[in-house]
Amino acid sequence: MCPIGVFDSGVGGLSVLQALQEELPCERFVYIADSGHAPYGERDDTHIVTRSRAIAHHLVQQHNIKALVVACNTATAAAIQALRQLHPALPIIGIEPALKPAAATSQTHVIGVMATRGTLNSEKFRNLLQSLHGQATFVLQPCDGLADAIEHADAIKIGAACAYYTGAMGRFGLNSGEIDTLVLGCTHYPFAIAELRAQVGEQVVFLEGGAPVARQTRRVLAAGGQLVDPAAGPCAGQTTTPAFYTTGSVGTLRHAVQSWLHLQADARSVLIE
């Protein structure tokens, strides 16, 4: 009955938490938004590893988590190996841009990838890209400032950034040479799908990582005999309300939880050093 820890550089990881709740409705979750130290995507690896280690330590010591989901592409790329070395007995699940399913399903074989600069420059991402060499053409677009605009619910900046970055990627559509699949390589970006859709049209397929992470979390917990048995507990199929913490603005996290997860849940401030 121990909770599953979930963290992101800010509120973007709520898109992953939403998928986790749908996949694992009887599990308990503790979510930490490290908004006081964001954005990760525009910071160096040392900063990201330091913050990820501190948050993982906090979740293990203060919440006795049974698994950790790194709900941030940038933190997964920079820090997941270090986290696994520090906590070898703890199941740790990361997230990566959905390049493999995109390559398998794209009809034009031209795929757009929107992500933070930190993710695109990481060794983990380069290895993933290399493993798909020859299977598709990937148009890589670093999106400086977009995650931060989503974090602060700045509609004007979100709209402007989506228009600028999609415009820089080229033509979208189903014709030869056009981008027919758009990979959202940052957990914040699914919360801007309406703005992105307005730019690229209805025919383009969006792929993000929340659902695959949720399925992998279920597999890992099941393999370790750590899944909550719905028949043995009070869950009865009803999703439990996660505990929400932030190193930044409590109001920002509370508003995001209400707006995006449709939960009337409190959020608490936490100091993690």
N, C-alpha and C positions, 0 to 999 in steps of 0.2 A: 504493500500500500504506500510505499515511499513515492514521492513525486518525481516527475521528469523535469529536469532543468532545461530551459530554452533561453538563449540570449542572442542579441543583435546589437549593432552599434546604435540603434534607435528603435523607432516604431515599425520599421519595415518587416522585421521578423514576425509581426502579427499575422502576415499572410501565411507563413509557415505554421504558426500556432493554430490558425483556423483549420488548415488541412489536418494537423495532428488531432485536433478535437473531433473532426469528422471521422477520422480513421480509428481513433481510440477514445470513444466517448466515456469510458469508465475510468480512465486514468486521470490522475491529478497532475497539474502543471504549475511550475513557478517560472514566470517570465521576467527577465531583466533587460531593460533598455539602457544601454550605456550612452545615453544622449549627452551626458556631461563631457564625454571624451570623443564625440563624433565630429566630423564624419571619418570613418575608417578608410574609405576608399581613396581618400586624398592624403593619407598619412603613410609614414614609412613602416616597414615590417616590424621594427623594434617596438614601436608604439603599439601596434596591433597585438603582437605576441604578449607584451607586458599586460595589456588590458585583458586579453583572453585568459591568461593564466590567473590573474587576480579574480576574475568573475567565476571561473571554474572552481577555484579554491573556496570562494565564498559560498557557492551553491552546495558544494560537498560538505563543508563544515557547518553551515548554518541551516541547511534545508535537508541534508541527508538524502540527496537525490540518488536514484537508482540508474539513471541514464542522463546523458547530456546531448542536447541537439544544438549544434552551432548554426543558428538560423541566419547566417550572413556569409555570402559568397567570399568576400574579402578576408574575413577572419578564418574561414575554412582553408582558403589557399595559403594564408600566411602562418597559421598557428595550429592547425589540427594535429600535425605530427608531434609538436611539442606538448600538446595537451595529452595525447595518448601515451607519451613517454612518462609524463608526470603522474598520470592516473591509469596505470595499465589494467586495473581490475574494473574500471568504469566503462560501460559501453558508451562510445562517443560517435555520434552520427553527424556528418557534415553535409553541405550542399554544394552543388556545382552547376554551372550553366548547362541547360538541357541540349547540348550540342548533338549528343548521340541520337536521341529520339528525333531531333530536327533533321538530321542527315537521313534517317530511316524513312521519314514521311514526306519530305519536301518533294514537290512535283517538278519545280524548275531547277532544283539543286543549287539555288542561290539563297543563302540564309543570312539574315541580319542578326547581329548580336549586340545588344545594348548592355553595358556593364560599367562599373567604376574603373578608373584607370589602374587602381591597385589590383583588381581581379585580372584585367587583361594583361598586365605586365608580370603576373606571377608565373613561377616555374610550373606550378600545378596546371594552370590554364594552358600554357604552351605545350605541355605534354599531352593534355587532352586534345588540343587542336592537331598536334602531330599524329596522334593515333587515328585521326579521321582523314588524313591526307588522301586526296584524290576522290573522296566520296561526295564532296560538295564544295562550293565556293562560299567562304564565310566573310561577310562584310562586318568588320569590327568597329564599333563606335564607342569610345569613351564618353561618358556623359557627366562631365564635371558640373556639380551644382544641382543636379536633378534630385538626388536622394535628399539633399539638404532642404530643397524646396518642398518636397513631399513631407519631410519630417516636420516642417513648420506650417504645413497646409497652406502654402502661398499659391493660390490658384493662378495668379498672373504669371509668376515665375515658372510654375509647372507647365502651363500652356505654351509659354514662349520656348522653354527648353525642349519640350516634346516636338514642337514645330521645327526648331533649329536642327536638332540631332537627326530626326527622321529625314529631313530635307538633305542633310549632308550625306546620307547613306546611299541615295540613288532612288531608282524607280521601284515602286511596290506593285505587285499584281501577279497574274497567272501566266503572263506571256514569257517566252524564252528570254532569259537574261534578267528578269525581274525578281525581286525579293518576294517570295510567297510565304515565308515563315520568319517570325521575329522572336528571337530568344531574349527573354527578360532576365539578364544575368545579375540582378540585384533584387533583394527581397522587398525593397521599397517600391519597385517599379510596377508591380501588379496593381497598386493603388492609383496608378495613373493610366490605367487601360482605356478609360473613356476618352481621355485626351489623345492618347496614341492612336486609338481606333479612328478618331476624327481625321487624323493625318494620313493614315495608310490605307484606309478603306475596309470594307466588310469582308473581303475575300482572304485577307492575310490571316494566317494562323499564329496565335500567340502561344508560346511555351514558357512555363516557369517551373520552379523546382519544388514547390510546397508539397504536392501530392506524392511525388517519388520519395521525398524524405520521410513522409508519414508512413508510407508502405514499408520502407526500409527499417524504420523504427519499430514497427510491429514485428517484422521478421526477426530483428535482433533480440527484442524482448521475449518473443516466443521461444527462440532458440535457447535462451538462458532461463526459461521457466519463470519469467518475471512479469508476465501479463496479468493484469487484474482479471479474475474470473467473474463475469457479470452475474453468474448464478449464485456466487458466494457472497456478494456484497450488496450494498444498498443502491447501487447505480440504477438498475432496471432500465438501462438504455438512455438515461438522462445525463447529458454532459454536465460535468462539474465545472464551477467557475474557477478559473486560474487565479493565482496570486500574482499581482503585478507590482513591479518595482522599477524605479528609474534613478539614474545618477544625475539626471537633468531636471527638466520641468515636469512636475507632477501633472499640471494642467494639460500639457501637450499629450502625455501618455493617456490620461483619462479621456480626453477628447477623441483620440485615435481609437481607443477601445470601444467607445460608444458609437463612433461613426462607422467604423469598419467591421467590427465584430458584433455590433448591436447588443452590447452587454452593458448593463448598468453596474459596473464594478469599480471599486475604489482602486487607487494607485498610491503607492507609498514611496517616499524618498529613501534612498539607501546610499551610504558612503562606502565605496569599495576602493581601497588603495593597495 
